[in-house]
């Protein structure tokens, strides 16, 4: 089962996790430096919802944005 919205097709994104070292200048230090960047995944907020498709109930995975917009009619 993939982590993709059944309505809009929204899926996972990739981003950087940034590790910093040192005390920031605004706190009286010499400044924070970036030590390492590693890749991470950001997943959509998927909810399992029962909807009616062609007259029969179907369980679908829908993102919270589509659910809030009313694109997935609940049963």
Biopython code that builds the backbone (N, CA, C, O; Angstrom):
import numpy as np
from Bio.PDB.StructureBuilder import StructureBuilder

atoms = [
    (1, "UNK", "N", (0.845, -1.172, 0.000)),
    (1, "UNK", "CA", (0.000, 0.000, 0.000)),
    (1, "UNK", "C", (0.897, 1.244, 0.000)),
    (1, "UNK", "O", (1.663, 1.458, 0.939)),
    (2, "UNK", "N", (0.800, 2.054, -1.045)),
    (2, "UNK", "CA", (1.660, 3.226, -1.160)),
    (2, "UNK", "C", (1.096, 4.387, -0.357)),
    (2, "UNK", "O", (-0.093, 4.428, -0.042)),
    (3, "UNK", "N", (1.967, 5.320, -0.035)),
    (3, "UNK", "CA", (1.574, 6.484, 0.758)),
    (3, "UNK", "C", (1.207, 7.626, -0.174)),
    (3, "UNK", "O", (1.864, 8.667, -0.190)),
    (4, "UNK", "N", (0.146, 7.420, -0.952)),
    (4, "UNK", "CA", (-0.312, 8.386, -1.938)),
    (4, "UNK", "C", (-1.804, 8.596, -1.753)),
    (4, "UNK", "O", (-2.544, 7.640, -1.518)),
    (5, "UNK", "N", (-2.255, 9.858, -1.858)),
    (5, "UNK", "CA", (-3.674, 10.180, -1.755)),
    (5, "UNK", "C", (-4.400, 9.626, -2.974)),
    (5, "UNK", "O", (-3.939, 9.791, -4.104)),
    (6, "UNK", "N", (-5.538, 8.967, -2.748)),
    (6, "UNK", "CA", (-6.297, 8.378, -3.842)),
    (6, "UNK", "C", (-7.017, 9.422, -4.686)),
    (6, "UNK", "O", (-7.419, 9.122, -5.810)),
    (7, "UNK", "N", (-7.190, 10.635, -4.178)),
    (7, "UNK", "CA", (-7.927, 11.663, -4.909)),
    (7, "UNK", "C", (-6.990, 12.595, -5.670)),
    (7, "UNK", "O", (-7.117, 12.730, -6.887)),
    (8, "UNK", "N", (-6.052, 13.239, -4.977)),
    (8, "UNK", "CA", (-5.202, 14.236, -5.640)),
    (8, "UNK", "C", (-3.835, 13.695, -6.044)),
    (8, "UNK", "O", (-3.132, 14.338, -6.824)),
    (9, "UNK", "N", (-3.439, 12.524, -5.531)),
    (9, "UNK", "CA", (-2.159, 11.941, -5.902)),
    (9, "UNK", "C", (-0.973, 12.490, -5.135)),
    (9, "UNK", "O", (0.173, 12.270, -5.527)),
    (10, "UNK", "N", (-1.232, 13.210, -4.040)),
    (10, "UNK", "CA", (-0.139, 13.757, -3.239)),
    (10, "UNK", "C", (0.646, 12.615, -2.605)),
    (10, "UNK", "O", (0.065, 11.693, -2.032)),
    (11, "UNK", "N", (1.976, 12.684, -2.713)),
    (11, "UNK", "CA", (2.824, 11.627, -2.196)),
    (11, "UNK", "C", (3.954, 12.175, -1.344)),
    (11, "UNK", "O", (3.955, 13.363, -1.021)),
    (12, "UNK", "N", (4.915, 11.343, -0.973)),
    (12, "UNK", "CA", (6.021, 11.770, -0.129)),
    (12, "UNK", "C", (6.951, 12.753, -0.836)),
    (12, "UNK", "O", (7.130, 12.699, -2.053)),
    (13, "UNK", "N", (7.541, 13.655, -0.043)),
    (13, "UNK", "CA", (8.534, 14.600, -0.531)),
    (13, "UNK", "C", (9.860, 14.291, 0.142)),
    (13, "UNK", "O", (9.897, 13.597, 1.158)),
    (14, "UNK", "N", (10.952, 14.805, -0.421)),
    (14, "UNK", "CA", (12.239, 14.665, 0.233)),
    (14, "UNK", "C", (12.712, 16.040, 0.670)),
    (14, "UNK", "O", (12.492, 17.040, -0.015)),
    (15, "UNK", "N", (13.373, 16.072, 1.838)),
    (15, "UNK", "CA", (13.877, 17.323, 2.390)),
    (15, "UNK", "C", (15.190, 17.028, 3.094)),
    (15, "UNK", "O", (15.608, 15.873, 3.180)),
    (16, "UNK", "N", (15.840, 18.065, 3.596)),
    (16, "UNK", "CA", (17.091, 17.910, 4.318)),
    (16, "UNK", "C", (16.873, 18.031, 5.812)),
    (16, "UNK", "O", (16.135, 18.906, 6.265)),
    (17, "UNK", "N", (17.510, 17.159, 6.581)),
    (17, "UNK", "CA", (17.601, 17.314, 8.033)),
    (17, "UNK", "C", (18.960, 17.943, 8.286)),
    (17, "UNK", "O", (19.990, 17.359, 7.951)),
    (18, "UNK", "N", (18.967, 19.135, 8.877)),
    (18, "UNK", "CA", (20.194, 19.905, 9.051)),
    (18, "UNK", "C", (20.660, 19.814, 10.496)),
    (18, "UNK", "O", (19.909, 20.143, 11.414)),
    (19, "UNK", "N", (21.906, 19.365, 10.707)),
    (19, "UNK", "CA", (22.509, 19.308, 12.031)),
    (19, "UNK", "C", (23.384, 20.533, 12.210)),
    (19, "UNK", "O", (24.229, 20.834, 11.366)),
    (20, "UNK", "N", (23.178, 21.239, 13.313)),
    (20, "UNK", "CA", (23.959, 22.446, 13.588)),
    (20, "UNK", "C", (24.746, 22.270, 14.870)),
    (20, "UNK", "O", (24.356, 21.513, 15.759)),
    (21, "UNK", "N", (25.868, 22.985, 14.952)),
    (21, "UNK", "CA", (26.719, 22.908, 16.130)),
    (21, "UNK", "C", (27.137, 24.329, 16.512)),
    (21, "UNK", "O", (27.399, 25.159, 15.642)),
    (22, "UNK", "N", (27.195, 24.599, 17.795)),
    (22, "UNK", "CA", (27.639, 25.902, 18.282)),
    (22, "UNK", "C", (26.491, 26.732, 18.818)),
    (22, "UNK", "O", (25.326, 26.455, 18.531)),
    (23, "UNK", "N", (26.817, 27.745, 19.592)),
    (23, "UNK", "CA", (25.824, 28.627, 20.194)),
    (23, "UNK", "C", (25.543, 29.786, 19.244)),
    (23, "UNK", "O", (26.479, 30.410, 18.744)),
    (24, "UNK", "N", (24.257, 30.086, 18.984)),
    (24, "UNK", "CA", (23.931, 31.181, 18.062)),
    (24, "UNK", "C", (24.433, 32.532, 18.560)),
    (24, "UNK", "O", (24.580, 32.746, 19.763)),
    (25, "UNK", "N", (24.693, 33.435, 17.628)),
    (25, "UNK", "CA", (25.185, 34.774, 17.986)),
    (25, "UNK", "C", (24.178, 35.534, 18.829)),
    (25, "UNK", "O", (24.558, 36.295, 19.719)),
    (26, "UNK", "N", (22.887, 35.333, 18.554)),
    (26, "UNK", "CA", (21.874, 36.067, 19.310)),
    (26, "UNK", "C", (21.813, 35.632, 20.776)),
    (26, "UNK", "O", (21.220, 36.312, 21.613)),
    (27, "UNK", "N", (22.436, 34.487, 21.072)),
    (27, "UNK", "CA", (22.497, 34.021, 22.456)),
    (27, "UNK", "C", (23.866, 34.259, 23.073)),
    (27, "UNK", "O", (24.146, 33.775, 24.170)),
    (28, "UNK", "N", (24.719, 34.998, 22.378)),
    (28, "UNK", "CA", (26.027, 35.345, 22.925)),
    (28, "UNK", "C", (27.159, 34.450, 22.482)),
    (28, "UNK", "O", (28.261, 34.540, 23.024)),
    (29, "UNK", "N", (26.918, 33.586, 21.508)),
    (29, "UNK", "CA", (27.968, 32.687, 21.033)),
    (29, "UNK", "C", (28.698, 33.240, 19.832)),
    (29, "UNK", "O", (28.508, 34.395, 19.452)),
    (30, "UNK", "N", (29.530, 32.411, 19.239)),
    (30, "UNK", "CA", (30.291, 32.823, 18.065)),
    (30, "UNK", "C", (29.559, 32.499, 16.776)),
    (30, "UNK", "O", (30.038, 32.850, 15.698)),
    (31, "UNK", "N", (28.414, 31.840, 16.856)),
    (31, "UNK", "CA", (27.626, 31.527, 15.678)),
    (31, "UNK", "C", (27.512, 30.036, 15.453)),
    (31, "UNK", "O", (28.473, 29.295, 15.658)),
    (32, "UNK", "N", (26.342, 29.595, 15.033)),
    (32, "UNK", "CA", (26.133, 28.172, 14.778)),
    (32, "UNK", "C", (26.551, 27.838, 13.351)),
    (32, "UNK", "O", (26.395, 28.642, 12.433)),
    (33, "UNK", "N", (27.079, 26.646, 13.193)),
    (33, "UNK", "CA", (27.546, 26.200, 11.885)),
    (33, "UNK", "C", (26.810, 24.923, 11.495)),
    (33, "UNK", "O", (26.437, 24.117, 12.348)),
    (34, "UNK", "N", (26.611, 24.758, 10.198)),
    (34, "UNK", "CA", (25.981, 23.543, 9.689)),
    (34, "UNK", "C", (27.049, 22.455, 9.632)),
    (34, "UNK", "O", (28.085, 22.620, 8.987)),
    (35, "UNK", "N", (26.786, 21.350, 10.310)),
    (35, "UNK", "CA", (27.742, 20.257, 10.381)),
    (35, "UNK", "C", (27.453, 19.216, 9.314)),
    (35, "UNK", "O", (28.364, 18.726, 8.646)),
    (36, "UNK", "N", (26.157, 18.877, 9.157)),
    (36, "UNK", "CA", (25.818, 17.772, 8.276)),
    (36, "UNK", "C", (24.416, 17.972, 7.731)),
    (36, "UNK", "O", (23.553, 18.531, 8.408)),
    (37, "UNK", "N", (24.190, 17.517, 6.510)),
    (37, "UNK", "CA", (22.852, 17.491, 5.916)),
    (37, "UNK", "C", (22.563, 16.060, 5.506)),
    (37, "UNK", "O", (23.336, 15.452, 4.766)),
    (38, "UNK", "N", (21.448, 15.521, 5.989)),
    (38, "UNK", "CA", (21.053, 14.177, 5.579)),
    (38, "UNK", "C", (19.630, 14.232, 5.045)),
    (38, "UNK", "O", (18.824, 15.053, 5.481)),
    (39, "UNK", "N", (19.335, 13.365, 4.114)),
    (39, "UNK", "CA", (18.035, 13.360, 3.471)),
    (39, "UNK", "C", (16.987, 12.733, 4.377)),
    (39, "UNK", "O", (17.282, 11.809, 5.135)),
    (40, "UNK", "N", (15.758, 13.243, 4.294)),
    (40, "UNK", "CA", (14.646, 12.657, 5.027)),
    (40, "UNK", "C", (13.401, 12.738, 4.170)),
    (40, "UNK", "O", (13.388, 13.420, 3.145)),
    (41, "UNK", "N", (12.344, 12.038, 4.591)),
    (41, "UNK", "CA", (11.099, 11.999, 3.821)),
    (41, "UNK", "C", (10.004, 12.694, 4.608)),
    (41, "UNK", "O", (9.910, 12.542, 5.826)),
    (42, "UNK", "N", (9.177, 13.458, 3.908)),
    (42, "UNK", "CA", (7.994, 14.076, 4.501)),
    (42, "UNK", "C", (6.779, 13.412, 3.872)),
    (42, "UNK", "O", (6.573, 13.483, 2.661)),
    (43, "UNK", "N", (5.968, 12.758, 4.721)),
    (43, "UNK", "CA", (4.823, 12.009, 4.230)),
    (43, "UNK", "C", (3.547, 12.829, 4.366)),
    (43, "UNK", "O", (3.423, 13.614, 5.306)),
    (44, "UNK", "N", (2.591, 12.664, 3.446)),
    (44, "UNK", "CA", (1.317, 13.380, 3.558)),
    (44, "UNK", "C", (0.480, 12.825, 4.701)),
    (44, "UNK", "O", (0.650, 11.677, 5.110)),
    (45, "UNK", "N", (-0.423, 13.652, 5.210)),
    (45, "UNK", "CA", (-1.304, 13.273, 6.316)),
    (45, "UNK", "C", (-2.476, 12.485, 5.735)),
    (45, "UNK", "O", (-3.521, 13.058, 5.424)),
    (46, "UNK", "N", (-2.301, 11.166, 5.589)),
    (46, "UNK", "CA", (-3.323, 10.315, 4.980)),
    (46, "UNK", "C", (-4.260, 9.751, 6.041)),
    (46, "UNK", "O", (-3.823, 9.312, 7.105)),
    (47, "UNK", "N", (-5.532, 9.772, 5.739)),
    (47, "UNK", "CA", (-6.568, 9.231, 6.613)),
    (47, "UNK", "C", (-7.328, 8.161, 5.838)),
    (47, "UNK", "O", (-7.534, 8.296, 4.632)),
    (48, "UNK", "N", (-7.743, 7.106, 6.520)),
    (48, "UNK", "CA", (-8.537, 6.055, 5.899)),
    (48, "UNK", "C", (-10.006, 6.416, 6.046)),
    (48, "UNK", "O", (-10.493, 6.611, 7.160)),
    (49, "UNK", "N", (-10.723, 6.506, 4.908)),
    (49, "UNK", "CA", (-12.108, 6.977, 4.889)),
    (49, "UNK", "C", (-12.941, 6.023, 4.036)),
    (49, "UNK", "O", (-12.494, 5.568, 2.983)),
    (50, "UNK", "N", (-14.146, 5.729, 4.494)),
    (50, "UNK", "CA", (-15.076, 4.955, 3.682)),
    (50, "UNK", "C", (-15.883, 5.921, 2.837)),
    (50, "UNK", "O", (-16.506, 6.844, 3.361)),
    (51, "UNK", "N", (-15.873, 5.707, 1.520)),
    (51, "UNK", "CA", (-16.620, 6.542, 0.589)),
    (51, "UNK", "C", (-17.492, 5.654, -0.288)),
    (51, "UNK", "O", (-17.313, 4.436, -0.336)),
    (52, "UNK", "N", (-18.439, 6.284, -0.983)),
    (52, "UNK", "CA", (-19.306, 5.548, -1.902)),
    (52, "UNK", "C", (-18.829, 5.823, -3.324)),
    (52, "UNK", "O", (-18.789, 6.971, -3.767)),
    (53, "UNK", "N", (-18.466, 4.750, -4.037)),
    (53, "UNK", "CA", (-18.044, 4.850, -5.431)),
    (53, "UNK", "C", (-18.915, 3.894, -6.235)),
    (53, "UNK", "O", (-18.926, 2.689, -5.985)),
    (54, "UNK", "N", (-19.640, 4.440, -7.195)),
    (54, "UNK", "CA", (-20.553, 3.657, -8.038)),
    (54, "UNK", "C", (-21.561, 2.852, -7.210)),
    (54, "UNK", "O", (-21.888, 1.712, -7.542)),
    (55, "UNK", "N", (-22.043, 3.465, -6.132)),
    (55, "UNK", "CA", (-23.084, 2.845, -5.333)),
    (55, "UNK", "C", (-22.635, 1.828, -4.300)),
    (55, "UNK", "O", (-23.473, 1.260, -3.600)),
    (56, "UNK", "N", (-21.338, 1.582, -4.185)),
    (56, "UNK", "CA", (-20.877, 0.646, -3.164)),
    (56, "UNK", "C", (-19.788, 1.292, -2.309)),
    (56, "UNK", "O", (-18.997, 2.094, -2.807)),
    (57, "UNK", "N", (-19.748, 0.940, -1.020)),
    (57, "UNK", "CA", (-18.752, 1.535, -0.125)),
    (57, "UNK", "C", (-17.338, 1.016, -0.410)),
    (57, "UNK", "O", (-17.124, -0.181, -0.600)),
    (58, "UNK", "N", (-16.393, 1.940, -0.433)),
    (58, "UNK", "CA", (-14.997, 1.630, -0.714)),
    (58, "UNK", "C", (-14.139, 2.344, 0.328)),
    (58, "UNK", "O", (-14.399, 3.500, 0.661)),
    (59, "UNK", "N", (-13.118, 1.660, 0.843)),
    (59, "UNK", "CA", (-12.173, 2.290, 1.755)),
    (59, "UNK", "C", (-11.056, 2.915, 0.929)),
    (59, "UNK", "O", (-10.424, 2.249, 0.109)),
    (60, "UNK", "N", (-10.820, 4.225, 1.164)),
    (60, "UNK", "CA", (-9.801, 4.950, 0.409)),
    (60, "UNK", "C", (-8.865, 5.657, 1.364)),
    (60, "UNK", "O", (-9.241, 5.981, 2.491)),
    (61, "UNK", "N", (-7.635, 5.897, 0.909)),
    (61, "UNK", "CA", (-6.670, 6.680, 1.682)),
    (61, "UNK", "C", (-6.647, 8.080, 1.097)),
    (61, "UNK", "O", (-6.264, 8.281, -0.056)),
    (62, "UNK", "N", (-7.064, 9.048, 1.912)),
    (62, "UNK", "CA", (-7.259, 10.420, 1.449)),
    (62, "UNK", "C", (-6.431, 11.353, 2.314)),
    (62, "UNK", "O", (-6.373, 11.172, 3.530)),
    (63, "UNK", "N", (-5.785, 12.353, 1.709)),
    (63, "UNK", "CA", (-5.022, 13.318, 2.487)),
    (63, "UNK", "C", (-5.988, 14.257, 3.219)),
    (63, "UNK", "O", (-7.138, 14.421, 2.814)),
    (64, "UNK", "N", (-5.506, 14.859, 4.286)),
    (64, "UNK", "CA", (-6.342, 15.702, 5.138)),
    (64, "UNK", "C", (-6.840, 16.931, 4.372)),
    (64, "UNK", "O", (-7.931, 17.424, 4.658)),
    (65, "UNK", "N", (-6.078, 17.427, 3.423)),
    (65, "UNK", "CA", (-6.483, 18.597, 2.647)),
    (65, "UNK", "C", (-7.710, 18.285, 1.790)),
    (65, "UNK", "O", (-8.636, 19.094, 1.725)),
    (66, "UNK", "N", (-7.730, 17.120, 1.130)),
    (66, "UNK", "CA", (-8.892, 16.716, 0.331)),
    (66, "UNK", "C", (-10.093, 16.418, 1.228)),
    (66, "UNK", "O", (-11.233, 16.712, 0.869)),
    (67, "UNK", "N", (-9.831, 15.841, 2.380)),
    (67, "UNK", "CA", (-10.902, 15.520, 3.319)),
    (67, "UNK", "C", (-11.562, 16.797, 3.828)),
    (67, "UNK", "O", (-12.786, 16.873, 3.940)),
    (68, "UNK", "N", (-10.744, 17.795, 4.135)),
    (68, "UNK", "CA", (-11.265, 19.078, 4.640)),
    (68, "UNK", "C", (-12.015, 19.831, 3.551)),
    (68, "UNK", "O", (-12.996, 20.517, 3.835)),
    (69, "UNK", "N", (-11.560, 19.708, 2.299)),
    (69, "UNK", "CA", (-12.201, 20.394, 1.191)),
    (69, "UNK", "C", (-13.502, 19.712, 0.762)),
    (69, "UNK", "O", (-14.263, 20.269, -0.028)),
    (70, "UNK", "N", (-13.756, 18.511, 1.278)),
    (70, "UNK", "CA", (-14.986, 17.801, 0.960)),
    (70, "UNK", "C", (-14.920, 17.033, -0.345)),
    (70, "UNK", "O", (-15.961, 16.699, -0.912)),
    (71, "UNK", "N", (-13.738, 16.748, -0.829)),
    (71, "UNK", "CA", (-13.606, 15.992, -2.079)),
    (71, "UNK", "C", (-13.902, 14.513, -1.881)),
    (71, "UNK", "O", (-14.213, 13.810, -2.843)),
    (72, "UNK", "N", (-13.807, 14.030, -0.634)),
    (72, "UNK", "CA", (-14.108, 12.638, -0.323)),
    (72, "UNK", "C", (-15.409, 12.616, 0.479)),
    (72, "UNK", "O", (-15.413, 12.972, 1.658)),
    (73, "UNK", "N", (-16.503, 12.204, -0.142)),
    (73, "UNK", "CA", (-17.784, 12.152, 0.547)),
    (73, "UNK", "C", (-17.827, 10.908, 1.415)),
    (73, "UNK", "O", (-17.732, 9.787, 0.916)),
    (74, "UNK", "N", (-17.971, 11.114, 2.719)),
    (74, "UNK", "CA", (-18.005, 9.986, 3.657)),
    (74, "UNK", "C", (-19.349, 9.295, 3.626)),
    (74, "UNK", "O", (-20.355, 9.878, 3.220)),
    (75, "UNK", "N", (-19.356, 8.038, 4.061)),
    (75, "UNK", "CA", (-20.618, 7.297, 4.164)),
    (75, "UNK", "C", (-21.073, 7.258, 5.593)),
    (75, "UNK", "O", (-22.117, 6.680, 5.893)),
]
sb = StructureBuilder()
sb.init_structure("model")
sb.init_model(0)
sb.init_chain("A")
sb.init_seg("    ")
for serial, (resi, resn, name, xyz) in enumerate(atoms, 1):
    if name == "N":
        sb.init_residue(resn, " ", resi, " ")
    sb.init_atom(name, np.array(xyz, "f"), 0.0, 1.0, " ", f" {name:<3s}", serial, name[0])
structure = sb.get_structure()
